[in-house]
Amino acid sequence: MEARAIVRKLVANPIPVSVDRFSLPQEMTGTKYTFEFSKGEKQILRKRKKTAVSKWAEAHRMLVPESSSLPGPWRNDVTPYLVDVMDSMFFSSVQTVIVCAAPQVGKTEVLLNALGYAVDREPGPAMIIYPDKIAAQDASRDRVQPLFKSSPQLTQYLTGSTDDEGSLRINLRHMPIYMGWAHSASRLASKPAKYILFDEVDKFPTTSNKKEADPQSLGEKRGRTYRNRKFLKISSPTTESGPIWVALNNEAQVVFGYKVRCPICGHEHEIDFDQIKYPDREGMDPSLYAETVESEKLAAYECPNMGCKWDDGIRDKAVGLGGWFDRVTGIDIKTYLKTYRPKKIGFHIPSWLSRFVSLSEVAAAFLRGQKSSLNPDWKEKLKDFMNSHKAEPWVNYQQERSEAKILALKDDRPRLLVPGGNVVSCMTAAIDTQSGRGGYFPYEIRAWGYGMINESWLVADGEVDSFEALAEVLWEREYKDSQGNPYLVRLALIDAMGHRTDEVYDFCRMNRGRILPIKGEQTMARPFAYTQLDTYPGSNKPIPGGLKLLRLNVTHYKNSLSNRLEINPADPGAYHLHSEVSDAWAREMTAEYVNEKGFWECPKGRPNHAWDIAGYNLAAADLLNVKSIKKKGSAKPRKQAPKRTTNPYTNGR
């Protein structure tokens, strides 16, 4: 008989035991006895079917009115994005789960569901670490103890003694649960635990005290004696150097992003804040307009594939149809875990995944963070938007350039007119690739002067929505100076990194010699380099004839662009704009700033297309070696050899 069948038989029925006369005293021999396993022994011996944390939660977790707006049984369809977060914690290879999330999206429920599952299915000492002692006591009273008292499945593990239900320690029948706090080094250093759960790590102090290490390190040491230990770190972010952001970007081997699926067109993508649209109100203070947007629910999401419009209800459906993917490879979470078996994983959860946060609330929070005369504390509100909605750290920055300074570079030429007087050597173009509104291409065409002075003039800027229209702008439209002389675009560069990479490659392949695909990189040993492409990305499909990808050091070219913008328009080497440049274009030219690492960075939610393509055009000029182009007829005359005179003493010899 199989061992499993034997155990099942042992657990189900009393077992008659034949007592050998040598195993008992003489007076007890010759008699038959029976014994029965206790309830606790039956629980230990019974082999239960393995289940996921999320399924366990739906079966046994109860939400109480004191801490939930939807009291009653836990439902995974309310927060579908939490399912894989919970389940991954007990995947065999995973030891650490890092959750960087906006407030009130359910991250604490992940902690409680994981704790309940551990108690019922994989028991072992647990410690929950909070920022301070008061937070630990409050959480014990308001969240942890109700977790057990509201669930029949968990209530059985309570001893019934009030002494075992303290504010800082809960003694269950088979395991203890400790409440720790970041300021108590002794508390963190004295209790071994299989499960270490950190709540709101960005509120932890740098060290527990002057003599000890940081709270996370102390807490993690408590699990050393358990080979199957589990760590959970959850928090909303604060700054780039905050613990949760550092853990997500430096500690996690993989970071998962949540891709929704459009219920209308089926397009899978991560929700981009820039696609949350609301009617424009020119001249209205953004902080005042925020109230209108939120109260009248004016915001909607625009699917980047076909421009499908989502209200909050469609957004909720899209989230329900979505799932977690590795942000680097695009592999779904289940396949990734089985294939790569990572030890430390991370999740990023912005507020707009939650059905409890409307799209209009998100848009209003962003508007409240815009600078205006009526909004003196705009920076604090922008910080709140970054932390509480985008679930990203706040980066303090100062605008590098003013819009007025950009607009001061305009001359008196209309758009499309090339400077006359034989000052232009050639023209280049730069194009960005954007996914919004069904896909569009911001572009800039710039004329370049002769020689080392490197003066330049903006000739055309704008947007087109197709490759056909782009080809017309680049190579079919006539660009002339005031004397009627025509000029051609000698070289164009187009951003190839986006959801239309294959199409960009094909466009460049069909226009070889006139346009190159580019990829921007922050750090390179040189201004640019080439990479040979033989197949399309993510496949083995060959690119006919192959293709060269131009890799650009965008830090180098943006530094150069910033310097050029400082040149007075009347001085040699000036960076000129045509007279019809818009305020919006100038605003995009002021979007980016240099962060503490020395890299150019764009504040979240600010368009910067003009700034990007202006840098690409500088690279195009370098590739053509514009500085070496000389005007026709400007070559210096060769020096004439001196006339040879006849030596009278040698007869000309």
ZAMARGU-4260 file (C-alpha; in steps of 0.2 Angstrom, whole numbers, plus 5000, padded with zeros to 4 digits):
<rodrens>
0) 5000/5000/5000 | 5006/5018/4996 | 5012/5029/5010 | 4999/5042/5005 | 4985/5028/5007
5) 4992/5023/5024 | 4992/5040/5031 | 4974/5043/5024 | 4968/5027/5033 | 4977/5031/5049
10) 4969/5049/5050 | 4952/5043/5045 | 4949/5028/5057 | 4954/5022/5074 | 4967/5009/5073
15) 4966/4992/5082 | 4983/4989/5090 | 4989/4971/5094 | 5000/4973/5109 | 5015/4962/5111
20) 5017/4954/5128 | 5035/4960/5128 | 5030/4978/5126 | 5019/4981/5141 | 5019/4975/5159
25) 5013/4957/5162 | 4996/4963/5169 | 4992/4972/5153 | 4996/4958/5140 | 4983/4948/5131
30) 4971/4963/5129 | 4967/4973/5113 | 4969/4992/5113 | 4964/5006/5101 | 4971/5024/5099
35) 4965/5039/5089 | 4975/5054/5082 | 4971/5071/5090 | 4964/5085/5080 | 4981/5093/5079
40) 4990/5077/5074 | 4977/5074/5060 | 4980/5092/5053 | 4999/5089/5053 | 4997/5071/5044
45) 4984/5076/5032 | 4992/5081/5015 | 4982/5096/5008 | 4981/5100/4990 | 4993/5115/4987
50) 4985/5131/4983 | 4990/5148/4978 | 4989/5163/4990 | 4976/5172/4980 | 4965/5157/4979
55) 4967/5154/4998 | 4963/5172/5001 | 4946/5171/4991 | 4942/5155/5001 | 4947/5161/5019
60) 4950/5180/5020 | 4937/5192/5027 | 4938/5211/5026 | 4931/5220/5041 | 4922/5237/5040
65) 4934/5245/5051 | 4948/5244/5038 | 4939/5241/5021 | 4927/5250/5010 | 4921/5233/5003
70) 4919/5222/5019 | 4916/5204/5017 | 4925/5190/5008 | 4941/5194/4999 | 4938/5195/4980
75) 4953/5195/4968 | 4943/5203/4954 | 4943/5219/4964 | 4962/5221/4963 | 4967/5209/4949
80) 4985/5216/4949 | 4988/5209/4966 | 4985/5191/4962 | 5002/5187/4955 | 5011/5198/4968
85) 5004/5187/4981 | 5007/5171/4972 | 5025/5174/4968 | 5030/5176/4986 | 5028/5157/4989
90) 5036/5152/4972 | 5050/5140/4976 | 5065/5150/4970 | 5059/5167/4977 | 5065/5173/4993
95) 5062/5192/4992 | 5047/5202/4985 | 5049/5221/4983 | 5033/5231/4980 | 5034/5249/4976
100) 5017/5256/4975 | 5006/5271/4977 | 4996/5273/4993 | 4979/5263/4995 | 4981/5251/4980
105) 4981/5236/4992 | 4999/5233/4996 | 4996/5230/5014 | 4983/5217/5009 | 4997/5208/5001
110) 5006/5207/5017 | 4991/5201/5027 | 4986/5188/5014 | 5003/5181/5014 | 5004/5181/5033
115) 4987/5172/5033 | 4992/5159/5020 | 5009/5156/5030 | 5000/5153/5046 | 4988/5140/5038
120) 4999/5132/5025 | 5017/5134/5029 | 5019/5139/5047 | 5034/5147/5055 | 5039/5162/5066
125) 5034/5178/5058 | 5040/5196/5061 | 5031/5212/5054 | 5042/5227/5055 | 5034/5245/5055
130) 5042/5262/5055 | 5039/5265/5074 | 5031/5257/5089 | 5014/5266/5088 | 5012/5260/5070
135) 5016/5243/5076 | 5004/5243/5090 | 4990/5251/5079 | 4993/5238/5065 | 4992/5224/5077
140) 4976/5230/5085 | 4967/5236/5069 | 4974/5224/5055 | 4983/5209/5061 | 4971/5203/5075
145) 4956/5206/5065 | 4964/5195/5051 | 4963/5180/5063 | 4946/5184/5072 | 4936/5187/5056
150) 4942/5171/5047 | 4935/5154/5053 | 4950/5146/5045 | 4962/5156/5055 | 4952/5158/5071
155) 4956/5140/5075 | 4974/5144/5078 | 4971/5157/5092 | 4973/5150/5109 | 4959/5159/5117
160) 4970/5167/5130 | 4970/5186/5130 | 4988/5185/5136 | 4992/5178/5119 | 4985/5192/5109
165) 4996/5207/5114 | 4999/5222/5104 | 5017/5217/5100 | 5016/5198/5100 | 5003/5186/5095
170) 5005/5168/5101 | 4996/5156/5090 | 4994/5137/5094 | 5009/5133/5082 | 5019/5149/5079
175) 5022/5166/5086 | 5020/5183/5076 | 5031/5197/5082 | 5028/5216/5079 | 5044/5225/5077
180) 5048/5243/5073 | 5063/5251/5065 | 5069/5261/5079 | 5071/5246/5091 | 5088/5237/5087
185) 5086/5225/5101 | 5068/5220/5095 | 5075/5217/5078 | 5090/5208/5083 | 5083/5195/5096
190) 5069/5185/5087 | 5073/5172/5074 | 5059/5171/5060 | 5055/5162/5044 | 5045/5177/5038
195) 5051/5195/5039 | 5038/5207/5032 | 5043/5226/5031 | 5029/5239/5030 | 5032/5256/5023
200) 5051/5255/5022 | 5053/5273/5016 | 5048/5279/5033 | 5061/5269/5042 | 5076/5278/5049
205) 5093/5276/5041 | 5099/5266/5056 | 5090/5259/5071 | 5103/5268/5083 | 5120/5275/5081
210) 5128/5258/5084 | 5118/5247/5073 | 5115/5244/5055 | 5099/5249/5045 | 5083/5241/5050
215) 5081/5231/5035 | 5098/5223/5037 | 5094/5219/5055 | 5078/5212/5051 | 5084/5201/5037
220) 5097/5193/5048 | 5083/5186/5059 | 5079/5174/5044 | 5097/5167/5042 | 5093/5150/5051
225) 5078/5146/5039 | 5083/5141/5022 | 5066/5143/5015 | 5064/5161/5023 | 5054/5174/5014
230) 5056/5193/5014 | 5042/5205/5009 | 5046/5224/5007 | 5032/5236/5003 | 5031/5255/5003
235) 5026/5270/4993 | 5042/5279/4986 | 5049/5296/4992 | 5066/5300/4984 | 5078/5292/4972
240) 5089/5287/4987 | 5074/5280/4997 | 5075/5262/5002 | 5060/5255/4991 | 5067/5263/4975
245) 5084/5258/4979 | 5078/5240/4982 | 5067/5240/4966 | 5081/5246/4955 | 5097/5238/4963
250) 5091/5223/4973 | 5078/5215/4962 | 5084/5204/4948 | 5069/5208/4938 | 5055/5221/4939
255) 5038/5217/4933 | 5026/5230/4926 | 5008/5228/4923 | 5002/5228/4905 | 4983/5231/4903
260) 4974/5225/4887 | 4962/5237/4878 | 4945/5230/4879 | 4941/5238/4862 | 4956/5235/4851
265) 4966/5222/4862 | 4982/5231/4862 | 4993/5226/4877 | 5003/5240/4886 | 5008/5248/4902
270) 4997/5263/4906 | 5006/5279/4902 | 5001/5295/4911 | 5004/5305/4896 | 4989/5296/4888
275) 4977/5302/4901 | 4969/5317/4892 | 4958/5331/4897 | 4951/5346/4888 | 4963/5361/4886
280) 4959/5377/4895 | 4971/5390/4888 | 4973/5404/4901 | 4965/5396/4915 | 4976/5393/4931
285) 4980/5374/4931 | 4977/5373/4950 | 4959/5380/4948 | 4956/5369/4933 | 4961/5354/4943
290) 4945/5355/4953 | 4934/5356/4937 | 4943/5341/4930 | 4940/5331/4945 | 4923/5336/4950
295) 4916/5334/4932 | 4926/5319/4928 | 4934/5327/4912 | 4949/5315/4910 | 4949/5300/4899
300) 4963/5288/4894 | 4968/5286/4876 | 4974/5269/4870 | 4991/5272/4861 | 4987/5259/4848
305) 4971/5266/4840 | 4966/5280/4851 | 4952/5271/4859 | 4944/5281/4873 | 4943/5274/4890
310) 4932/5280/4905 | 4935/5273/4922 | 4924/5258/4919 | 4934/5253/4903 | 4950/5256/4912
315) 4944/5243/4925 | 4940/5231/4912 | 4957/5234/4904 | 4966/5230/4921 | 4956/5215/4923
320) 4962/5208/4906 | 4980/5212/4910 | 4995/5204/4918 | 5013/5206/4924 | 5027/5206/4912
325) 5046/5208/4914 | 5050/5226/4908 | 5066/5221/4900 | 5061/5205/4890 | 5042/5207/4889
330) 5040/5189/4896 | 5025/5186/4907 | 5028/5183/4925 | 5023/5164/4926 | 5035/5160/4912
335) 5049/5171/4918 | 5048/5163/4936 | 5048/5145/4929 | 5062/5149/4916 | 5074/5160/4926
340) 5070/5156/4944 | 5075/5173/4951 | 5078/5175/4970 | 5073/5193/4972 | 5059/5201/4962
345) 5050/5218/4961 | 5033/5225/4957 | 5029/5243/4952 | 5011/5248/4955 | 5005/5266/4951
350) 4988/5272/4957 | 4978/5272/4941 | 4978/5253/4941 | 4966/5254/4956 | 4947/5255/4953
355) 4946/5266/4968 | 4956/5280/4959 | 4948/5289/4945 | 4957/5295/4929 | 4951/5312/4933
360) 4958/5311/4951 | 4975/5307/4943 | 4974/5322/4931 | 4969/5334/4944 | 4983/5329/4955
365) 4995/5333/4941 | 4987/5350/4937 | 4989/5355/4956 | 5007/5352/4954 | 5010/5364/4940
370) 5018/5381/4944 | 5007/5396/4944 | 5005/5413/4953 | 4990/5406/4962 | 4999/5390/4967
375) 5014/5394/4978 | 5016/5377/4985 | 5015/5369/4968 | 5031/5359/4971 | 5025/5350/4986
380) 5009/5345/4976 | 5020/5339/4962 | 5030/5329/4974 | 5013/5321/4980 | 5008/5317/4962
385) 5025/5308/4959 | 5024/5298/4975 | 5006/5295/4977 | 5000/5292/4959 | 5015/5288/4948
390) 5023/5278/4962 | 5040/5286/4957 | 5052/5296/4968 | 5053/5315/4969 | 5068/5323/4960
395) 5070/5341/4965 | 5076/5351/4950 | 5078/5368/4943 | 5073/5373/4926 | 5089/5375/4915
400) 5082/5387/4903 | 5067/5399/4902 | 5054/5399/4888 | 5057/5418/4885 | 5075/5415/4882
405) 5071/5401/4869 | 5059/5413/4860 | 5072/5426/4859 | 5082/5416/4846 | 5068/5419/4833
410) 5073/5428/4817 | 5061/5436/4805 | 5060/5421/4793 | 5043/5413/4790 | 5042/5394/4793
415) 5049/5384/4778 | 5060/5398/4772 | 5079/5394/4771 | 5091/5408/4774 | 5097/5417/4759
420) 5114/5424/4754 | 5123/5408/4751 | 5125/5405/4770 | 5118/5387/4770 | 5129/5372/4766
425) 5116/5358/4769 | 5100/5353/4778 | 5097/5339/4791 | 5081/5332/4799 | 5077/5323/4815
430) 5061/5313/4819 | 5054/5306/4836 | 5043/5291/4836 | 5028/5293/4848 | 5014/5280/4851
435) 5000/5292/4857 | 4985/5296/4846 | 4988/5281/4836 | 5006/5285/4832 | 5014/5301/4826
440) 5031/5308/4822 | 5037/5325/4828 | 5050/5332/4817 | 5063/5346/4814 | 5072/5351/4799
445) 5088/5362/4801 | 5099/5371/4789 | 5118/5372/4793 | 5131/5385/4789 | 5148/5383/4782
450) 5164/5379/4792 | 5169/5379/4810 | 5157/5393/4815 | 5143/5380/4814 | 5128/5392/4813
455) 5111/5384/4811 | 5093/5389/4807 | 5077/5380/4811 | 5068/5379/4794 | 5053/5367/4798
460) 5045/5359/4813 | 5029/5350/4816 | 5020/5332/4817 | 5014/5320/4804 | 5004/5304/4807
465) 5011/5292/4794 | 5027/5286/4786 | 5020/5292/4769 | 5018/5310/4776 | 5035/5309/4784
470) 5043/5305/4767 | 5034/5319/4759 | 5040/5331/4772 | 5058/5325/4771 | 5061/5322/4752
475) 5046/5329/4742 | 5042/5346/4749 | 5053/5360/4741 | 5063/5371/4753 | 5070/5387/4745
480) 5078/5403/4751 | 5072/5420/4746 | 5081/5419/4730 | 5072/5403/4725 | 5087/5392/4727
485) 5081/5374/4732 | 5089/5364/4746 | 5087/5345/4750 | 5088/5336/4766 | 5105/5327/4766
490) 5102/5316/4781 | 5088/5312/4793 | 5089/5302/4809 | 5073/5294/4817 | 5071/5287/4834
495) 5068/5268/4832 | 5065/5263/4851 | 5047/5261/4853 | 5032/5250/4849 | 5035/5253/4830
500) 5053/5248/4829 | 5050/5235/4815 | 5041/5248/4804 | 5055/5261/4807 | 5068/5248/4802
505) 5058/5245/4786 | 5056/5263/4782 | 5075/5266/4784 | 5079/5251/4774 | 5068/5257/4759
510) 5076/5274/4760 | 5094/5269/4762 | 5107/5282/4762 | 5095/5296/4767 | 5089/5291/4784
515) 5096/5281/4799 | 5087/5273/4814 | 5094/5278/4831 | 5095/5273/4849 | 5099/5285/4862
520) 5111/5280/4876 | 5116/5290/4892 | 5133/5284/4893 | 5145/5280/4879 | 5164/5282/4876
525) 5161/5292/4861 | 5148/5303/4853 | 5141/5290/4842 | 5143/5272/4836 | 5135/5259/4824
530) 5128/5242/4827 | 5124/5230/4813 | 5106/5223/4813 | 5103/5207/4804 | 5086/5202/4812
535) 5070/5211/4818 | 5069/5213/4837 | 5062/5199/4847 | 5063/5187/4832 | 5074/5177/4820
540) 5066/5186/4805 | 5080/5193/4794 | 5081/5211/4789 | 5083/5211/4770 | 5100/5217/4767
545) 5103/5221/4785 | 5103/5238/4793 | 5115/5249/4803 | 5108/5256/4820 | 5116/5272/4825
550) 5118/5273/4844 | 5119/5291/4850 | 5127/5298/4866 | 5112/5309/4870 | 5121/5316/4886
555) 5135/5323/4874 | 5123/5330/4862 | 5111/5338/4874 | 5126/5346/4883 | 5131/5353/4867
560) 5113/5359/4863 | 5112/5368/4880 | 5128/5377/4876 | 5122/5383/4859 | 5106/5390/4866
565) 5117/5402/4876 | 5124/5410/4861 | 5118/5427/4857 | 5108/5427/4841 | 5119/5441/4834
570) 5135/5431/4837 | 5144/5419/4826 | 5138/5401/4829 | 5120/5406/4834 | 5106/5394/4835
575) 5092/5402/4826 | 5073/5399/4825 | 5060/5404/4812 | 5048/5417/4817 | 5033/5405/4819
580) 5040/5394/4833 | 5026/5391/4845 | 5026/5393/4864 | 5023/5375/4866 | 5038/5371/4856
585) 5048/5383/4867 | 5041/5374/4882 | 5047/5357/4876 | 5064/5365/4874 | 5065/5369/4892
590) 5058/5353/4899 | 5074/5343/4904 | 5086/5347/4917 | 5103/5339/4923 | 5100/5327/4938
595) 5112/5323/4952 | 5120/5310/4942 | 5124/5322/4928 | 5111/5315/4916 | 5098/5325/4907
600) 5081/5320/4914 | 5063/5325/4909 | 5051/5328/4924 | 5036/5315/4922 | 5022/5321/4912
605) 5031/5335/4903 | 5033/5334/4884 | 5051/5335/4877 | 5050/5330/4859 | 5057/5346/4853
610) 5072/5345/4864 | 5075/5327/4859 | 5075/5330/4841 | 5086/5345/4842 | 5099/5335/4850
615) 5097/5322/4836 | 5100/5335/4823 | 5116/5340/4831 | 5122/5322/4828 | 5116/5322/4810
620) 5127/5337/4807 | 5142/5328/4815 | 5139/5313/4804 | 5140/5324/4788 | 5155/5333/4795
625) 5146/5349/4792 | 5161/5359/4799 | 5172/5354/4785 | 5160/5359/4771 | 5167/5375/4762
630) 5158/5387/4751 | 5161/5385/4733 | 5174/5397/4726 | 5180/5400/4744 | 5196/5389/4742
635) 5212/5399/4745 | 5222/5402/4729 | 5237/5391/4727 | 5253/5401/4730 | 5262/5404/4713
640) 5280/5397/4712 | 5292/5412/4711 | 5298/5416/4694 | 5315/5408/4691 | 5329/5421/4687
645) 5343/5417/4676 | 5360/5417/4684 | 5371/5428/4673 | 5387/5419/4679 | 5381/5402/4674
650) 5372/5406/4658 | 5355/5400/4665 | 5362/5383/4671
</rodrens>
